Amino acid sequence: MPIIAFEDQEYDCGPAETVLDCLIRQGVSVNYSCRAGVCQTCMMVSTDGRPPAESQVGLKDTLKAQDHFLMCSCVPEQKMSLVRPGSDGVSYDATVSSLDRLNDDVVRLRLERPDGYEYQPGQFLNLKNDQGVARSYSLASIPSVDDFLELHVRHMPGGQVSGWVAERLSVGGNVTISAATGQCVYMPGRPEQSLLLVGTGTGLAPLLGIARDALQQGHVAPIHLYHGSGDARGLYLVDVLRAMAEAHAPFHYHPCASRGVPPEGVQPVRAADQALADFTSLAGWRVFLCGREDMVKAAQKKTFLAGASMQDIFADPFVETKLAEA
């Protein structure tokens, strides 16, 4: 009889019983809804091996690769250890290797990569300040090239974590970070699929990581990155991204500013609006959306209506506390 290990307890799973039914029978509080593998509310992560293939039907390739599965369609054949998505509780100590201002508001924080720290470009981690307050930041670095972890931190007045990073943290200082999580990552295997990346503010960080990772892995189809800000002064790494476009034929950079009269080379429009004006049909494209929650939600709908499959739309909305310290 298979054993289900979950949150420091073990449960006997009956013959032909799903993981969801097992935990419900034992009175364990878990999320679920349709119980038919459609809503994906009952998603969990296996920490000790690949889940059965039938329990991953309908999940995006990024989630499958990270051993996510649906409890309602998982009939285990052997012991399984589970954690809720993004809740493995592992933390790491990291040393600050550099701090740089990218514009008036954004600080680039680079940390020495701890031994054994695994991540995929575009994922995010939780960064704790010296009082134990945590905020989420996305990774712009790529492990195949960089020996550091790169985060872009928008300094918000009164921000408990962003203010600490911008005003009190120094090179050589120590910080605590969580394991990386998130599905807004590049997956190899379709190098001839066009990519659309749209971000606002520090939503550029995961998109930069994704674009660099795609190029490093030999992506040959066009990669279009649209980065937007209300004011052109909110843009950053403009020269770096233009140099990337010159060095890599598949990569195209489109800076946008929706207010005022922007400098030459910057489109006077919102990034998502410009992207959808440039590409009215997104059938067969893979789409990545990062930044303000309102932009991401609206762009998800619009890119789907433009023909992109929901399976090929990946989103990282910066909501409430994440946006407040992004």
C-alpha positions as CSV (number, residue, x, y, z in Angstrom):
1,M,0.0,0.0,0.0
2,P,1.6,3.3,-1.1
3,I,2.5,5.9,1.5
4,I,1.8,9.6,1.0
5,A,4.2,11.9,3.0
6,F,2.8,15.4,3.4
7,E,3.6,18.2,5.9
8,D,5.4,15.9,8.4
9,Q,2.7,13.2,8.3
10,E,2.4,9.9,6.5
11,Y,-0.9,8.5,5.2
12,D,-1.8,5.1,3.8
13,C,-3.2,5.3,0.2
14,G,-5.7,2.6,-0.6
15,P,-5.7,0.5,-3.8
16,A,-6.6,2.6,-6.9
17,E,-7.1,5.6,-4.6
18,T,-6.0,9.0,-5.8
19,V,-3.7,11.2,-3.7
20,L,-6.5,13.7,-3.3
21,D,-9.1,11.1,-2.1
22,C,-6.5,9.7,0.3
23,L,-5.8,13.1,1.9
24,I,-9.5,14.1,2.0
25,R,-10.3,10.7,3.7
26,Q,-7.7,11.4,6.3
27,G,-9.1,14.9,7.0
28,V,-6.2,16.8,5.5
29,S,-6.9,20.4,4.4
30,V,-5.9,20.7,0.7
31,N,-7.2,22.8,-2.2
32,Y,-9.4,21.2,-4.8
33,S,-12.4,21.9,-6.9
34,C,-13.4,20.0,-10.1
35,R,-11.8,16.7,-9.2
36,A,-11.5,16.0,-13.0
37,G,-8.1,17.4,-13.8
38,V,-9.4,20.5,-15.4
39,C,-9.2,23.4,-12.9
40,Q,-5.7,22.5,-11.6
41,T,-6.6,23.7,-8.1
42,C,-5.3,20.5,-6.5
43,M,-1.8,20.9,-7.9
44,M,1.1,19.7,-5.8
45,V,4.9,19.1,-6.2
46,S,6.6,15.7,-5.9
47,T,9.9,15.9,-4.1
48,D,11.0,12.3,-4.6
49,G,10.7,11.4,-8.3
50,R,8.6,11.8,-11.4
51,P,4.8,11.8,-10.8
52,P,2.7,9.4,-13.0
53,A,2.3,10.8,-16.5
54,E,-1.5,10.8,-16.2
55,S,-1.3,13.1,-13.3
56,Q,0.4,15.8,-15.4
57,V,-2.0,15.8,-18.3
58,G,-2.9,19.4,-19.2
59,L,0.0,21.0,-17.3
60,K,2.4,23.3,-19.0
61,D,5.8,21.8,-19.9
62,T,7.5,24.1,-17.3
63,L,5.4,22.7,-14.5
64,K,5.9,19.1,-15.7
65,A,9.7,19.6,-15.6
66,Q,9.4,20.8,-12.0
67,D,7.5,17.7,-11.0
68,H,4.1,19.4,-10.5
69,F,1.1,17.1,-10.7
70,L,-2.6,17.0,-10.1
71,M,-3.7,15.0,-7.0
72,C,-7.1,14.2,-8.4
73,S,-5.6,12.2,-11.2
74,C,-2.6,10.7,-9.4
75,V,-2.9,7.1,-8.3
76,P,0.5,6.4,-6.8
77,E,2.3,3.1,-7.3
78,Q,4.9,3.7,-4.6
79,K,5.6,6.2,-1.7
80,M,5.3,9.8,-2.7
81,S,6.5,12.9,-0.8
82,L,4.5,16.1,-1.5
83,V,4.8,19.8,-0.9
84,R,2.6,22.6,-1.9
85,P,3.8,24.7,-4.9
86,G,6.4,27.2,-3.8
87,S,6.5,26.1,-0.1
88,D,9.6,23.9,0.3
89,G,10.8,26.1,3.1
90,V,14.5,25.8,2.1
91,S,16.6,28.9,2.7
92,Y,20.1,29.9,1.7
93,D,22.7,32.4,2.9
94,A,24.1,34.6,0.1
95,T,26.8,37.3,0.0
96,V,26.3,40.6,-1.9
97,S,28.8,40.8,-4.7
98,S,27.7,44.2,-6.2
99,L,25.0,46.9,-6.0
100,D,24.4,49.3,-8.9
101,R,21.9,51.9,-9.7
102,L,20.2,51.2,-13.1
103,N,18.1,54.3,-13.0
104,D,16.7,56.7,-10.3
105,D,14.5,53.9,-8.8
106,V,16.0,50.5,-9.7
107,V,19.0,48.9,-8.0
108,R,20.7,45.9,-9.5
109,L,21.6,43.5,-6.7
110,R,24.0,40.7,-7.5
111,L,24.5,37.9,-5.0
112,E,27.2,35.2,-5.0
113,R,25.4,32.0,-6.0
114,P,25.3,29.7,-3.0
115,D,26.6,26.1,-3.5
116,G,23.9,23.8,-4.8
117,Y,21.5,26.7,-5.6
118,E,19.4,25.6,-8.6
119,Y,17.1,27.8,-10.6
120,Q,15.8,28.6,-14.1
121,P,16.1,32.1,-15.5
122,G,12.9,34.0,-15.1
123,Q,11.9,32.3,-11.8
124,F,11.7,34.3,-8.6
125,L,12.9,34.0,-5.1
126,N,12.1,35.5,-1.7
127,L,14.7,37.9,-0.3
128,K,14.6,38.7,3.5
129,N,15.8,41.9,5.1
130,D,17.7,42.0,8.4
131,Q,14.3,42.1,10.2
132,G,13.1,38.9,8.5
133,V,10.6,40.7,6.2
134,A,10.5,38.9,2.8
135,R,9.7,40.1,-0.7
136,S,9.8,38.4,-4.1
137,Y,12.2,39.3,-6.9
138,S,12.7,37.7,-10.3
139,L,16.0,36.4,-11.6
140,A,17.7,38.1,-14.6
141,S,20.8,35.9,-14.4
142,I,21.3,32.6,-16.1
143,P,23.1,29.7,-14.4
144,S,24.9,28.5,-17.5
145,V,26.9,31.7,-17.7
146,D,26.7,33.7,-14.5
147,D,28.2,32.7,-11.1
148,F,25.9,35.2,-9.4
149,L,22.2,35.7,-8.9
150,E,20.9,39.0,-10.4
151,L,17.8,40.8,-9.0
152,H,16.4,44.2,-10.0
153,V,14.9,45.9,-7.0
154,R,12.7,49.0,-7.4
155,H,13.3,51.3,-4.5
156,M,9.9,52.3,-3.1
157,P,9.8,55.1,-0.5
158,G,9.2,53.4,2.9
159,G,9.7,49.9,1.4
160,Q,10.9,47.6,4.1
161,V,13.0,45.4,1.8
162,S,13.7,47.7,-1.2
163,G,14.7,50.5,1.2
164,W,17.0,48.2,3.0
165,V,18.6,47.1,-0.2
166,A,19.0,50.6,-1.6
167,E,20.0,52.4,1.5
168,R,21.6,50.0,4.0
169,L,22.8,46.9,2.2
170,S,26.4,46.9,1.1
171,V,28.9,44.8,-0.9
172,G,30.1,41.9,1.3
173,G,26.9,41.9,3.3
174,N,24.9,38.7,3.9
175,V,21.3,38.1,2.9
176,T,18.8,35.2,3.2
177,I,17.0,33.9,0.1
178,S,14.5,31.1,-0.6
179,A,14.7,28.5,-3.2
180,A,13.6,29.7,-6.7
181,T,10.1,29.0,-8.0
182,G,7.8,30.0,-10.8
183,Q,6.9,28.7,-14.2
184,C,7.7,31.8,-16.3
185,V,10.8,30.2,-17.8
186,Y,12.1,29.2,-21.2
187,M,11.8,25.5,-22.1
188,P,14.0,24.1,-24.9
189,G,12.7,21.9,-27.6
190,R,10.9,24.4,-29.9
191,P,13.7,26.6,-31.2
192,E,11.7,27.7,-34.3
193,Q,8.8,29.0,-32.2
194,S,8.6,32.8,-32.1
195,L,8.7,34.4,-28.7
196,L,6.9,37.5,-27.5
197,L,8.2,39.0,-24.2
198,V,6.3,42.0,-22.7
199,G,7.1,43.7,-19.4
200,T,6.8,46.8,-17.4
201,G,9.2,48.2,-14.8
202,T,11.3,45.6,-13.1
203,G,9.3,43.0,-15.0
204,L,12.3,43.4,-17.3
205,A,14.3,41.2,-15.0
206,P,12.7,37.8,-15.7
207,L,12.3,38.7,-19.4
208,L,16.0,39.4,-19.6
209,G,16.8,36.1,-18.0
210,I,14.4,34.3,-20.4
211,A,15.8,36.0,-23.5
212,R,19.4,35.3,-22.5
213,D,18.6,31.7,-21.7
214,A,16.8,31.2,-25.1
215,L,19.8,32.6,-27.0
216,Q,22.2,30.5,-25.0
217,Q,20.2,27.4,-25.8
218,G,20.3,28.1,-29.5
219,H,16.8,29.6,-30.1
220,V,16.6,30.6,-33.8
221,A,13.2,32.1,-34.2
222,P,12.5,35.8,-33.6
223,I,12.5,36.9,-29.9
224,H,10.7,40.2,-29.5
225,L,11.1,42.0,-26.1
226,Y,8.9,45.0,-25.4
227,H,9.8,46.9,-22.2
228,G,7.5,49.7,-21.1
229,S,7.4,52.5,-18.5
230,G,5.2,55.4,-18.0
231,D,8.1,57.8,-18.4
232,A,11.2,57.1,-20.5
233,R,13.3,57.7,-17.4
234,G,11.8,54.5,-16.0
235,L,13.5,52.4,-18.7
236,Y,16.9,50.9,-17.9
237,L,19.6,48.7,-19.5
238,V,18.6,50.2,-22.8
239,D,22.2,50.2,-24.2
240,V,22.7,46.6,-23.0
241,L,19.5,45.4,-24.7
242,R,20.3,47.3,-27.9
243,A,23.8,45.7,-27.9
244,M,22.1,42.3,-27.4
245,A,19.9,43.0,-30.5
246,E,23.0,43.9,-32.5
247,A,24.9,40.8,-31.4
248,H,22.1,38.2,-31.8
249,A,20.0,38.2,-35.0
250,P,16.9,36.5,-33.4
251,F,16.7,39.1,-30.7
252,H,14.7,42.4,-31.1
253,Y,14.3,45.1,-28.4
254,H,11.4,47.5,-28.3
255,P,11.5,50.2,-25.5
256,C,8.2,52.1,-24.9
257,A,7.1,55.0,-22.8
258,S,3.4,55.9,-22.6
259,R,3.7,59.5,-21.3
260,G,5.5,62.6,-22.5
261,V,7.7,62.8,-25.6
262,P,10.2,60.0,-25.4
263,P,13.7,60.2,-26.9
264,E,14.5,58.8,-30.4
265,G,14.2,55.0,-30.6
266,V,11.5,54.8,-27.8
267,Q,7.9,54.2,-28.9
268,P,5.4,56.7,-27.3
269,V,2.9,53.9,-26.4
270,R,2.3,51.2,-23.8
271,A,4.5,48.2,-24.4
272,A,1.6,45.6,-24.7
273,D,-0.3,47.9,-27.0
274,Q,2.7,48.3,-29.3
275,A,3.4,44.5,-29.3
276,L,-0.2,43.7,-30.3
277,A,-0.2,46.4,-33.0
278,D,3.1,44.9,-34.4
279,F,1.8,41.3,-34.3
280,T,-1.9,41.0,-34.8
281,S,-1.8,37.2,-35.0
282,L,0.1,35.3,-32.4
283,A,-1.0,31.8,-33.4
284,G,1.9,29.4,-32.7
285,W,3.8,32.0,-30.6
286,R,5.0,31.6,-27.0
287,V,4.2,34.6,-24.9
288,F,5.8,35.8,-21.6
289,L,4.2,38.7,-19.6
290,C,5.8,40.2,-16.5
291,G,5.1,43.3,-14.5
292,R,2.0,45.1,-13.2
293,E,-0.9,42.9,-12.5
294,D,-3.4,45.0,-14.5
295,M,-1.1,44.9,-17.6
296,V,-0.5,41.2,-17.3
297,K,-4.1,40.2,-16.9
298,A,-5.2,42.5,-19.8
299,A,-2.4,41.2,-22.0
300,Q,-3.2,37.6,-21.2
301,K,-6.6,38.0,-22.6
302,K,-5.5,40.0,-25.6
303,T,-2.7,37.7,-26.6
304,F,-5.1,34.7,-26.3
305,L,-7.6,36.5,-28.5
306,A,-4.8,37.2,-31.0
307,G,-4.3,33.4,-31.3
308,A,-1.7,32.4,-28.7
309,S,-2.6,29.1,-26.9
310,M,-3.2,29.3,-23.2
311,Q,-0.5,26.6,-22.9
312,D,1.9,29.0,-24.5
313,I,1.1,32.1,-22.4
314,F,3.3,32.4,-19.3
315,A,2.7,35.2,-16.8
316,D,4.4,36.7,-13.7
317,P,2.1,39.4,-12.4
318,F,3.6,41.7,-9.7
319,V,0.8,41.8,-7.1
320,E,0.4,43.8,-4.0
321,T,3.4,43.1,-1.8
322,K,5.5,42.0,-4.7
323,L,4.6,45.2,-6.7
324,A,5.1,47.4,-3.6
325,E,8.7,46.2,-3.4
326,A,9.4,45.2,-7.0
